Amino acid sequence: MADTVARHEGDGSRRWLRPVVDASMTVLYLLQMAPGKVGNPLHEAAGIALAALFVTHHMLNRGWVLRLGRAGNMRARLVLASDVALTVCVAGLALTGVLMSRSAVPWATVPAVAHVVRQLHGTCAYLGLMLMSLHVGMHMRVLRGYARVRGQVASDRTKTAAALAAALALGAWAFVRLGVAGKLAGAPGFPDGMTPLGVQLALHLALASPFVLLGIIVDGLVRAKAQALRAK
């Protein structure tokens, strides 16, 4: 695993920067899901920072992305597809955010399309959260490598099934509580400002949990299949 992480990281002088950028993106994304609590000026400033971190993330990992595109195996295709989909969502967030900006770039606002843009903004935000969580799960081995955590992800089927059931229950509760189905269809995007920030963060973490676990499971299954094919 250490070799895999080293290949993913590339230049050792920048090794510390990748986990810092990734952690910052995750925290900012979660805070962006509670605009009513952080306030619009900070929400827009954090959105610009998030977009910049996302670009930085891809620049730091450009060699790995290029190798992934040439790999041609199932895991590479799945990871690349999730990365492309997440990139589209973040680009959609940035574009719609600019088009309805009230603080950061008000001169770029287009009032005539504000209603449609606001709906798309919420859709991109929730779809992006789910895709980001899936992406994190599929990269869990690399993240564990950053943290210098040794050993394999638990493969006990009973424990895996129990964890998946718990995550699905939490995710379903958050999905209903947040009204995600409506938001994906274009309903107003985020919890109201009366909901405490801690509750909002807990709801969005609960929504993310089954997608993270699904990413871990899919990554493990694809790796196991690849190892079985190599053994033959």
N, C-alpha and C positions, 0 to 999 in steps of 0.2 A: 504494500500500500504506500509506503514511503516513496518508492520509486515513482509510482503513478502520480503522487502529489507533486514530487519534484518536477516531473515532466510537465505537469499542468502549470506549475508556477513559473517555470522558466528561469529568468534572471534572479539570482538570489538576493541582489541588492534591492529588488522591489518585492520580495516575498512578504514582507510585513504589510505592504500597501493593499494587497488584494482582500484579505479578510477585513481590514478597516473599511474599505469602500463597500464591500458586500454588507457588512453589519450596519453601516450608515444608511445604505439604501433601504434595508429592511425596516429600520426604526422610522425613517422618514415616511416610507410608504404607509405604515400603520398610522402615524400621526396625520397623514393626509386624508385618512378615512374619517377624520373627526373635525372637519372644517369649522363647524359651529362652535367648537370649544377653543380652537387655536386662534380664530379670527381670520378674516379674509386677507389682510396684508401679509401675515406670517404664512398663511396657507399658500399664497401665490409665490412668495419668496422661497418657501420650502419646495414648491413644485419645480421652480427653476433649478434649485440645487439638486433635486432628485434626477432631473433630466441630465444635468451635467455629470452626476455620478454614474448614471447609466451609460453614457458615452464613454466615460473613463473606464468603467468595467469592461466594455467591449474592446477598448484600445489595449488594456492590460492583458486581455486574453485573446488577442487577434490571432496569434500563432496557433493556439489551441483550437480556435474556431475553424481556421483553415484546414488543420489536420483532421478535424471532425468531418468537414465537408468531403474530404478525400477518402475517409475510412470506408464508407459504403456498407457497414454492418448495421444490424437492426438497432442496437443501442445508439449508435451515432445518429441514425436517422430520427429516432425518437427525441433525443436531446436537442438536435438541431431544429426539429419542428417546433418543440416547445419554446426554444429560444427565439425563433422567428416570430411565433405568435405573440410572445411576451413583448418583443420589440415593437410590433405593430400596435399593441395596446398602449404601451408607454408613449409612442409617437402620437397616438390618438389623444391621450391625456394632455400631452404638451400642446398640441395644436388647438384642441377645444378650449384648453385653459387660456391660451393667448387670445382666442376669438371672443371670450367673454370676460377678459381681465378688467378689474376695476382699480387695481393698485399698481401692479408691476409694469404693465405695458398698456395703459388705458387707450392710447392712440391706435392700438391694433384691434380694438373691439368692433364687432359688427353687430349692432343691435338688431338688425333685421332677421338674423338667424339665431338669436340668443336662446330661444325656446328649444329649438332642435339641438343646438350645441350643448346646452345644459343636460339634456337627456343622454346624448352620446358620451358626455363626460362621465356621468354616473355609470353607464354601461361599461365603458373602458376601465373604470376604476375597479369595479367588482370582478369583471372578467380577468383583469390583470392580476388582482390579488390571488385568485384561484390558480392562474397559470404560474405566477411567481412561486406559490407554495408547492406546486407540482415540480417545478424546476429545482427548488431547494431540496426536495426529497430525492430527486434523481442525482443530485450532487452531494448527498450526505457523506459519502466516503471521503470526498475531497475536503469537506468542511471538518470532518473528524480528524483528518490529517493536519489541517491548520491548527487544531486544538491539541494535537499530539496525543489523541485518544487511540489506544491500541486495541487490537482484537477485532472480531467480526461483528457485524450487526446480528442480533439474535435471530436464529433461524427456527426456533421452536414453533411449530404450527399452532399449538394451543395458545401460546402467548401472543403470537402474531394475530390470530383470530380475535382474541380478547381485546387487544389494542385497537384493531380495526373497527370492531363493534363499538367500542367506547368513542373513538374518533368520529365514526359515522353518526352516533347519537348526538354528540356535541355539535357536529357540523350541521345536522338536520335542524337541531334546536336554533342555532344561530341563523341558518338559512331562512327559517320561518320568522324568527323574531326580527330580523333585519329587513324582511320582505324582499329578498334578493331576486326572486323570480320576477317581481314587478320592476325592480331596478334594471335588470338585464333587458327587460322589454321597453325601457325608457321612462319608468316612473321617476319622481324626484329622488336624487341620488344618495343622500346620507342621513344618518340619524339626526333628529332635531337637537338643538342646543341645550335642551332641558335634560337630556340623558347624560349622566356623569361620565367624564373622560375615561375613568377606569372601567366602567361598564362597557363603553364603546370599544375600548381596546380588547377587553375580554371576549366580546362577541365576535370581533374580527379574527382574533386568534383561534377561537373555537371554529369559525368558518374555515380557516386555513388548515386546521389540524388533519382532517381526512385526506386532503390533497397532498400534504407533506408525506403522510404515511403511504398513500397510494404511490407516490413517486419512489419511495424507498422500496416498496414491494416490486414495482415494475422493474426498477433497476436491478434488484436481486435476481428476479426471474430471467431477465434478458442475459445477465452475466452468467447465470448457471447454464442456460441453454448454449451460450457461446463456448463455455468450458467443456460441456458435453460433446459438442461438435468437434472441438480441437482434440479431445481424448480419442475420438474415433479415427 
